[in-house]
């Protein structure tokens, strides 16, 4: 069983994001090979980055960072649901990612993106950020347009936009299972050192 965290990509009030996060969660709920949980960085009361030591050292000083990191460490995989704001991800998502690092190492992620141009530029920026964490991001992603996949303020994905989600999840599951052994080997080497 692969544990997947669904990470909402914005803290913006009245955003479309919760509807898409809910859709992602529903898609995963019918599978017997994954356990999915929505993990909202907004629930951790993260201020603007306030850790003195860079996250890669894993020497967190603040209780909010320790709680956020501990929660992320529970998962084998992640699905980020990101809007595109000004050709990139939201500032709140970037801030939340800057708090942590090693919790993502040797794990896998998928991206669900949306916006006026389907949020593809945000997804590309997010791929670069996630690569820094040794987080493998699968190729396929579900990209939604606010013009064709939203009707009267309600998320209503078209079949063509939603179709890549299934292959994205299939890759997340296969890569996620494979990366478990990589993490086990890394932990064994760390204990031996």
C-alpha positions, 0 to 999 in steps of 0.5 A: 500500500502506497501512502500518498499525500495530496498537497493543496497548492494555495492558501488563497480564499475562495480558490478553485483549489479545494474542488480539484483537491477533492476530485483528486481524492475521489479518484484515489479513493476507489483504488486498493493499492493506495491510501490518500490523505489531504495534507494542507500546509495551511493547517500547520500555521507556517509563517514566512520562512523563519528557520535559521538553519537551511532545511537540508540539515534537518535541524528544525528549531520551530514547532510548526516546522517539526510538525509539518516535516513529521507529517510529510515524512509519513508518506511515500508519494505526493500529488501537488494540486497547483494553480498558476499565479503569475506564471508560477506556483503560489507564494504560499506553496513555495514558502511551505516547501522551503521549510522542509527538505529530507522528508521528500528524498527518494520519494515520488510525486505527481502534479495536477495543475490548472489555470488560464493556460492549464497551469503548465508553467506552474507545473514546470516551475514546481518540477524544478523545485521538487528535483532539488529534494531528490523527489522523482516527478512522473512525466504525466500530469493532469492539466485543467483549464479554467475556461474548459474544465470549470463551469459556473464556478464549479470544477467540471473536468473534461475527459481529455483533460482528466485522462492523463491522471490515471497514467500519472497515478499508475507511474506514481504507484510503480515508482513509489514501490520501487523507491521504498527499497532506495530509502531502505538502502539509504537508511541502512547506509546511514546506520552503518556510518 
